[in-house]
Amino acid sequence: MGRAKEIIVKVIPAKVANEFVKMHHYSGKVVPNSTLHFGAFLDSKLHGVLSYGSSINKNGTINLVKETKWNEFIELNRMAFDNYLPKNSESRCIAISIKLIKKNAPHIKWIISFSDGTQCGDGTIYRASGFKLVGVAKNAGICKLNGKIVHIKKTYDLGLTTSFMKKSDIPKLKLMGYEAELLDGFQLKYVYLIDQNCILNTPIIPFSKIDEIGAGMYKGEKITLQERKQAVEA
């Protein structure tokens, strides 16, 4: 693991975490409901941030694990690292953050996170960190509005649509002077069971399914898991 063992992970203020995320996360955005922020330090400097918070869609998420109480799960909703950290740093930082949550917030029994297979990647770090793949769906939440990538709720927030934007809204938006496009890609859902006594309410999806449906992506480029494996072996 090399120098990855030297990384120190500790809780940091939201202001520090958010500034780092805005600078280094591919979206340039923070998640407003993030409440727990871990910083990854190497050589006494901050080089990574992991932000956790209440799930954005608690009602739609809580039933993923049987008999989950309202405060027993948390969402890893932002990870951002610069290029200074060595190989394997991300998975090590996730592992340490989970240990800290287990020690200091023992009521948290499981973690949910999502991988953006439309703009970023299909969850390489999650798989390396022991997360289970429990959902793969065509993108239905990220669109381009007048050249800017936003969530489909943006059209509702602006009063342009009566609900979150749908494909059927695109012609109407065009007549209003807006160029809108629902981006092609996938969203992948991962779960990590801190409490091994927890029982999933949904089947675990084999990672091979990612290639079967064409959901492979790495650093914003569409590429299969098999192609990545072959590149490493070459």
HUPE-V130311 format. One record per helix or strand of 3 or more residues. SS is the DSSP state (H for helix, E for strand). FROM is the first residue (numbers start at 0). TO is the last residue. If there is no record, write none. Layout:
# HUPE-V130311
SS;FROM;TO  SS;FROM;TO
This chain:
# HUPE-V130311
H;1;5  E;7;10  H;13;23  E;33;41  E;44;52  H;57;63  E;72;80  H;88;103  E;109;116  H;123;127  E;131;137  E;141;144  E;147;150  H;152;156  H;166;174  E;179;181  E;185;192  H;207;211  H;224;232
